[in-house]
Amino acid sequence: MAERHQQRMQQNPNRMKQRGALAEHPFGTLKHRAGMHHFLMRGLEKCRGEFSLMAMTYNFTRVLNILGVDALRDYCARRSDNSVKTVKYA
């Protein structure tokens, strides 16, 4: 498997630059939020769960930064299956 990866990288050397530009920033941010070097849980299943929570919070933060709190709140209130339409917001 490592040999196949090495061969693909030799065939397309710009691929690692593209990966670094697209994927490494979110993973670096997630690592920083986790304390840089470690997970708090032990075991693969627990670490997967911990990472999934970190990824979800990262993605939610991105949504809030892009749309804004007001737009997200309004979208949630407009959903047809939302039973909390009469809530007053501050």
DSSP file (Angstrom, degrees, kcal/mol; ACC not computed):
  #  RESIDUE AA STRUCTURE BP1 BP2  ACC     N-H-->O    O-->H-N    N-H-->O    O-->H-N    TCO  KAPPA ALPHA  PHI   PSI    X-CA   Y-CA   Z-CA
    1    1 A M     >        0   0    0      0, 0.0     4,-2.0     0, 0.0     5,-0.1   0.000 360.0 360.0 360.0 -42.6    0.0    0.0    0.0
    2    2 A A  H  >  +     0   0    0      1,-0.2     4,-2.6     2,-0.2     5,-0.2   0.863 360.0  54.1 -64.8 -35.7    2.8    2.4    0.8
    3    3 A E  H  > S+     0   0    0      2,-0.2     4,-2.4     1,-0.2    -1,-0.2   0.905 107.2  50.4 -65.3 -40.4    4.5    1.6   -2.5
    4    4 A R  H  > S+     0   0    0      2,-0.2     4,-2.2     1,-0.2    -2,-0.2   0.905 111.2  48.6 -64.2 -41.2    1.3    2.4   -4.4
    5    5 A H  H  X S+     0   0    0     -4,-2.0     4,-2.3     2,-0.2    -2,-0.2   0.930 110.9  50.3 -62.7 -46.0    1.1    5.7   -2.6
    6    6 A Q  H  X S+     0   0    0     -4,-2.6     4,-1.9     1,-0.2    -2,-0.2   0.897 110.1  50.7 -59.8 -41.7    4.7    6.5   -3.3
    7    7 A Q  H  X S+     0   0    0     -4,-2.4     4,-1.9     1,-0.2    -1,-0.2   0.910 109.8  49.5 -64.5 -42.4    4.2    5.7   -7.0
    8    8 A R  H  X S+     0   0    0     -4,-2.2     4,-1.6     1,-0.2    -1,-0.2   0.893 110.2  51.1 -63.5 -38.9    1.1    8.0   -7.2
    9    9 A M  H  < S+     0   0    0     -4,-2.3    -1,-0.2     1,-0.2    -2,-0.2   0.858 109.2  50.4 -68.2 -34.3    3.1   10.8   -5.6
   10   10 A Q  H  < S+     0   0    0     -4,-1.9    -1,-0.2     1,-0.2    -2,-0.2   0.852 109.7  51.2 -70.5 -34.0    6.0   10.4   -8.1
   11   11 A Q  H  < S+     0   0    0     -4,-1.9    -2,-0.2     1,-0.3    -1,-0.2   0.815 126.3  23.4 -71.3 -30.2    3.5   10.5  -11.0
   12   12 A N    ><  +     0   0    0     -4,-1.6     3,-1.7    -5,-0.1     4,-0.3  -0.698  66.0 174.9-138.5  83.0    1.9   13.7   -9.7
   13   13 A P  T >> S+     0   0    0      0, 0.0     3,-0.6     0, 0.0     4,-0.5   0.729  77.9  63.1 -66.1 -22.1    4.2   15.7   -7.4
   14   14 A N  H 3> S+     0   0    0      1,-0.2     4,-2.1     2,-0.2     5,-0.2   0.591  81.5  84.1 -77.0  -8.5    1.8   18.7   -7.1
   15   15 A R  H <> S+     0   0    0     -3,-1.7     4,-2.6     1,-0.2    -1,-0.2   0.880  86.9  51.7 -62.6 -39.2   -0.8   16.4   -5.5
   16   16 A M  H <> S+     0   0    0     -3,-0.6     4,-2.6    -4,-0.3    -1,-0.2   0.875 108.5  51.5 -68.0 -36.0    0.8   16.9   -2.0
   17   17 A K  H  X S+     0   0    0     -4,-0.5     4,-2.0     2,-0.2    -1,-0.2   0.913 111.1  48.3 -63.7 -41.5    0.7   20.6   -2.4
   18   18 A Q  H  X S+     0   0    0     -4,-2.1     4,-2.0     2,-0.2     5,-0.2   0.919 111.9  49.1 -64.5 -43.4   -3.0   20.4   -3.3
   19   19 A R  H  X>S+     0   0    0     -4,-2.6     4,-3.1     1,-0.2     5,-1.2   0.922 110.3  51.4 -61.6 -44.2   -3.6   18.2   -0.3
   20   20 A G  H  <5S+     0   0    0     -4,-2.6     5,-0.5     1,-0.2     4,-0.2   0.873 111.9  47.1 -60.9 -37.3   -1.8   20.6    2.0
   21   21 A A  H  <5S+     0   0    0     -4,-2.0    -1,-0.2    -5,-0.2    -2,-0.2   0.838 123.5  31.2 -73.8 -32.6   -3.8   23.5    0.7
   22   22 A L  H  <5S+     0   0    0     -4,-2.0    -2,-0.2    -5,-0.1    -3,-0.2   0.877 131.3  19.3 -94.4 -42.6   -7.2   21.7    1.0
   23   23 A A  T  X5S+     0   0    0     -4,-3.1     4,-1.5    -5,-0.2    -3,-0.2   0.759 106.5  68.1-107.2 -28.2   -7.0   19.3    3.9
   24   24 A E  H  ><S+     0   0    0     -5,-1.2     4,-2.6    -4,-0.2     5,-0.2   0.838  92.6  60.6 -71.0 -31.9   -4.2   20.1    6.2
   25   25 A H  H  > S+     0   0    0     -5,-0.5     4,-2.5     2,-0.2    -1,-0.2   0.953 106.7  44.4 -62.2 -50.4   -5.6   23.4    7.6
   26   26 A P  H  > S+     0   0    0      0, 0.0     4,-2.5     0, 0.0    -1,-0.2   0.913 115.4  48.6 -61.0 -39.6   -8.8   21.8    9.1
   27   27 A F  H  X S+     0   0    0     -4,-1.5     4,-2.5     2,-0.2    -2,-0.2   0.890 110.9  50.6 -67.3 -36.8   -6.8   18.9   10.6
   28   28 A G  H  X S+     0   0    0     -4,-2.6     4,-2.2     2,-0.2    -1,-0.2   0.903 110.8  49.2 -64.5 -40.3   -4.3   21.3   12.0
   29   29 A T  H  X S+     0   0    0     -4,-2.5     4,-2.3     2,-0.2    -2,-0.2   0.915 111.7  49.0 -63.7 -43.0   -7.1   23.4   13.6
   30   30 A L  H  X S+     0   0    0     -4,-2.5     4,-1.6     1,-0.2    -2,-0.2   0.910 110.6  50.2 -64.8 -41.5   -8.6   20.2   15.0
   31   31 A K  H  <>S+     0   0    0     -4,-2.5     5,-3.1     1,-0.2     4,-0.4   0.908 109.7  51.5 -61.8 -41.1   -5.3   19.1   16.4
   32   32 A H  H ><5S+     0   0    0     -4,-2.2     3,-1.3     1,-0.2    -2,-0.2   0.919 109.3  49.6 -62.6 -43.8   -4.8   22.5   18.0
   33   33 A R  H 3<5S+     0   0    0     -4,-2.3    -1,-0.2     1,-0.3    -2,-0.2   0.810 108.3  55.1 -64.1 -29.0   -8.3   22.4   19.6
   34   34 A A  T 3<5S-     0   0    0     -4,-1.6    -1,-0.3    -5,-0.2     4,-0.2   0.491 132.8 -88.2 -83.8  -2.5   -7.5   18.9   21.0
   35   35 A G  T < 5 -     0   0    0     -3,-1.3     2,-1.6    -4,-0.4    -3,-0.2   0.660  60.3 -90.8 101.5  19.9   -4.3   20.1   22.7
   36   36 A M  S   <S+     0   0    0     -5,-3.1    -1,-0.1     1,-0.2    -4,-0.1  -0.276 111.4  32.4  80.7 -48.8   -1.9   19.6   19.8
   37   37 A H  S    S+     0   0    0     -2,-1.6     2,-0.3    -3,-0.1    -1,-0.2   0.539 107.0  33.6-125.7  -5.3   -0.6   16.1   20.2
   38   38 A H        -     0   0    0     -7,-0.2     2,-0.3    -4,-0.2    -1,-0.1  -0.967  60.1-118.6-152.1 161.4   -3.1   13.7   21.8
   39   39 A F        -     0   0    0     -2,-0.3     8,-0.1     2,-0.2    -8,-0.0  -0.688  23.9-134.5 -93.7 156.6   -6.6   12.5   22.2
   40   40 A L  S    S+     0   0    0     -2,-0.3     2,-0.2     7,-0.1    -1,-0.1   0.745  86.1  61.4 -82.5 -24.4   -8.2   12.5   25.6
   41   41 A M  S    S-     0   0    0      5,-0.1     2,-0.4     2,-0.1    -2,-0.2  -0.524  76.3-132.4 -98.7 166.3   -9.7    9.0   25.2
   42   42 A R        +     0   0    0     -2,-0.2     4,-0.3     4,-0.0    -2,-0.0  -0.919  63.6  46.8-118.8 148.3   -7.9    5.7   24.6
   43   43 A G  S  > S-     0   0    0     -2,-0.4     4,-2.5     3,-0.1     5,-0.2   0.169  84.1 -96.5  97.4 143.3   -8.8    3.1   22.1
   44   44 A L  H  > S+     0   0    0      1,-0.2     4,-2.5     2,-0.2     5,-0.2   0.899 120.7  50.4 -60.7 -44.8   -9.5    3.4   18.4
   45   45 A E  H  > S+     0   0    0      1,-0.2     4,-2.0     2,-0.2    -1,-0.2   0.912 113.5  45.2 -63.3 -42.7  -13.3    3.5   18.7
   46   46 A K  H  > S+     0   0    0     -4,-0.3     4,-2.6     2,-0.2    -1,-0.2   0.884 113.0  50.7 -68.8 -38.5  -13.3    6.2   21.4
   47   47 A C  H  X S+     0   0    0     -4,-2.5     4,-2.9     2,-0.2    -2,-0.2   0.878 108.5  52.7 -66.9 -36.8  -10.7    8.3   19.5
   48   48 A R  H  X S+     0   0    0     -4,-2.5     4,-2.5    -5,-0.2    -2,-0.2   0.921 110.7  47.5 -62.1 -42.9  -12.9    8.0   16.4
   49   49 A G  H  X S+     0   0    0     -4,-2.0     4,-2.1     2,-0.2    -2,-0.2   0.919 112.6  48.6 -62.8 -43.8  -15.8    9.3   18.4
   50   50 A E  H  X S+     0   0    0     -4,-2.6     4,-2.1     1,-0.2    -2,-0.2   0.918 113.1  47.2 -62.4 -44.1  -13.7   12.1   19.9
   51   51 A F  H  X S+     0   0    0     -4,-2.9     4,-2.8     1,-0.2    -1,-0.2   0.890 109.1  54.6 -65.6 -38.6  -12.4   13.1   16.4
   52   52 A S  H  X S+     0   0    0     -4,-2.5     4,-2.4     1,-0.2    -1,-0.2   0.903 108.7  48.6 -61.9 -40.7  -16.0   13.0   15.0
   53   53 A L  H  X S+     0   0    0     -4,-2.1     4,-2.4     2,-0.2    -1,-0.2   0.908 111.7  49.3 -64.6 -41.3  -17.1   15.4   17.7
   54   54 A M  H  X S+     0   0    0     -4,-2.1     4,-2.2     2,-0.2    -2,-0.2   0.910 112.1  48.4 -64.0 -41.1  -14.2   17.7   17.0
   55   55 A A  H  X S+     0   0    0     -4,-2.8     4,-2.7     2,-0.2    -2,-0.2   0.900 111.0  50.8 -65.8 -40.3  -14.9   17.6   13.2
   56   56 A M  H  X S+     0   0    0     -4,-2.4     4,-2.5     2,-0.2    -2,-0.2   0.919 111.7  46.3 -64.1 -43.0  -18.6   18.3   13.9
   57   57 A T  H  X S+     0   0    0     -4,-2.4     4,-2.4     2,-0.2    -1,-0.2   0.884 112.3  51.4 -68.3 -36.0  -17.8   21.4   16.1
   58   58 A Y  H  X S+     0   0    0     -4,-2.2     4,-2.2    -5,-0.2    -2,-0.2   0.948 112.5  45.6 -61.9 -47.9  -15.3   22.6   13.5
   59   59 A N  H  X S+     0   0    0     -4,-2.7     4,-2.3     1,-0.2    -2,-0.2   0.889 112.6  50.6 -64.2 -39.3  -17.9   22.3   10.7
   60   60 A F  H  X S+     0   0    0     -4,-2.5     4,-2.5     2,-0.2    -1,-0.2   0.901 109.2  51.2 -65.4 -40.3  -20.6   24.0   12.8
   61   61 A T  H  X S+     0   0    0     -4,-2.4     4,-2.4     2,-0.2    -2,-0.2   0.900 109.2  51.3 -61.8 -40.5  -18.2   26.8   13.6
   62   62 A R  H  X S+     0   0    0     -4,-2.2     4,-2.3     2,-0.2     5,-0.2   0.913 109.2  50.5 -62.3 -43.0  -17.5   27.2    9.9
   63   63 A V  H  X>S+     0   0    0     -4,-2.3     4,-3.1     1,-0.2     5,-0.7   0.933 111.5  48.0 -60.5 -46.2  -21.2   27.4    9.2
   64   64 A L  H  X5S+     0   0    0     -4,-2.5     4,-1.2     1,-0.2    -1,-0.2   0.895 113.1  48.0 -62.6 -39.6  -21.7   30.0   11.8
   65   65 A N  H  <5S+     0   0    0     -4,-2.4    -1,-0.2    -5,-0.2    -2,-0.2   0.852 118.8  39.5 -69.4 -34.0  -18.8   32.1   10.5
   66   66 A I  H  <5S+     0   0    0     -4,-2.3    -2,-0.2    -5,-0.2    -3,-0.2   0.939 130.9  23.7 -81.5 -50.2  -20.0   31.8    6.9
   67   67 A L  H  <5S-     0   0    0     -4,-3.1     4,-0.4    -5,-0.2    -3,-0.2   0.858 102.3-130.7 -85.0 -37.0  -23.8   32.2    7.4
   68   68 A G     X< -     0   0    0     -4,-1.2     4,-1.9    -5,-0.7     5,-0.2  -0.041  25.8 -86.2  94.5 154.8  -23.9   34.1   10.6
   69   69 A V  H  > S+     0   0    0      1,-0.2     4,-2.7     2,-0.2     5,-0.2   0.903 125.2  53.1 -64.4 -42.7  -26.0   33.2   13.7
   70   70 A D  H  > S+     0   0    0      1,-0.2     4,-2.6     2,-0.2    -1,-0.2   0.915 109.6  47.3 -62.1 -44.5  -29.0   35.2   12.5
   71   71 A A  H  > S+     0   0    0     -4,-0.4     4,-2.3     2,-0.2    -1,-0.2   0.898 114.0  47.5 -65.3 -40.3  -29.2   33.4    9.1
   72   72 A L  H  X S+     0   0    0     -4,-1.9     4,-2.4     2,-0.2    -2,-0.2   0.921 112.8  48.9 -67.0 -42.7  -28.8   30.0   10.7
   73   73 A R  H  X S+     0   0    0     -4,-2.7     4,-2.1     1,-0.2    -2,-0.2   0.924 112.4  48.2 -61.5 -45.1  -31.5   30.8   13.3
   74   74 A D  H  X S+     0   0    0     -4,-2.6     4,-1.8     2,-0.2    -1,-0.2   0.892 110.4  51.9 -64.1 -40.0  -33.9   32.0   10.6
   75   75 A Y  H  X S+     0   0    0     -4,-2.3     4,-1.0     1,-0.2    -1,-0.2   0.934 110.4  48.2 -60.8 -46.3  -33.2   28.9    8.4
   76   76 A C  H  < S+     0   0    0     -4,-2.4     3,-0.4     1,-0.2    -2,-0.2   0.880 111.4  50.4 -63.3 -37.9  -34.0   26.7   11.4
   77   77 A A  H  < S+     0   0    0     -4,-2.1    -1,-0.2     1,-0.2    -2,-0.2   0.815 108.8  52.7 -69.7 -30.4  -37.2   28.6   12.1
   78   78 A R  H  < S+     0   0    0     -4,-1.8    -1,-0.2    -5,-0.2    -2,-0.2   0.665  78.8 116.6 -79.8 -17.0  -38.4   28.4    8.5
   79   79 A R    ><  -     0   0    0     -4,-1.0     3,-1.4    -3,-0.4     6,-0.0  -0.267  67.0-135.5 -57.5 136.5  -38.0   24.6    8.2
   80   80 A S  T 3  S+     0   0    0      1,-0.3    -1,-0.1     3,-0.0    -3,-0.0   0.801 101.9  50.0 -67.1 -30.4  -41.4   23.0    7.6
   81   81 A D  T 3  S+     0   0    0      2,-0.0     2,-0.5     0, 0.0    -1,-0.3   0.308  82.8 116.3 -91.7  11.1  -41.0   20.2   10.1
   82   82 A N    <   -     0   0    0     -3,-1.4     3,-0.3     1,-0.1    -5,-0.0  -0.693  44.1-171.1 -83.6 123.0  -39.9   22.6   12.9
   83   83 A S  S    S+     0   0    0     -2,-0.5     3,-0.3     1,-0.2    -1,-0.1   0.399  75.3  71.6 -92.6   2.5  -42.3   22.6   15.8
   84   84 A V    >   +     0   0    0      1,-0.2     3,-0.9     2,-0.1    -1,-0.2  -0.277  55.3 126.5-112.3  45.8  -40.7   25.6   17.6
   85   85 A K  T 3   +     0   0    0     -3,-0.3    -1,-0.2     1,-0.2    -2,-0.1   0.712  65.3  60.5 -77.0 -20.6  -41.8   28.3   15.2
   86   86 A T  T 3  S+     0   0    0     -3,-0.3    -1,-0.2     2,-0.1     2,-0.2   0.347  73.6 123.4 -92.4   8.0  -43.3   30.6   17.8
   87   87 A V    <   -     0   0    0     -3,-0.9     2,-0.4     1,-0.1    -3,-0.0  -0.497  56.4-138.2 -71.6 133.9  -40.2   31.1   19.8
   88   88 A K        -     0   0    0     -2,-0.2     2,-0.3     2,-0.0    -2,-0.1  -0.797  15.6-146.2 -92.4 133.0  -39.2   34.7   20.3
   89   89 A Y              0   0    0     -2,-0.4     0, 0.0     1,-0.1     0, 0.0  -0.730 360.0 360.0-100.4 149.2  -35.5   35.5   20.0
   90   90 A A              0   0    0     -2,-0.3    -1,-0.1     0, 0.0    -2,-0.0   0.476 360.0 360.0 -73.7 360.0  -33.6   38.1   21.9
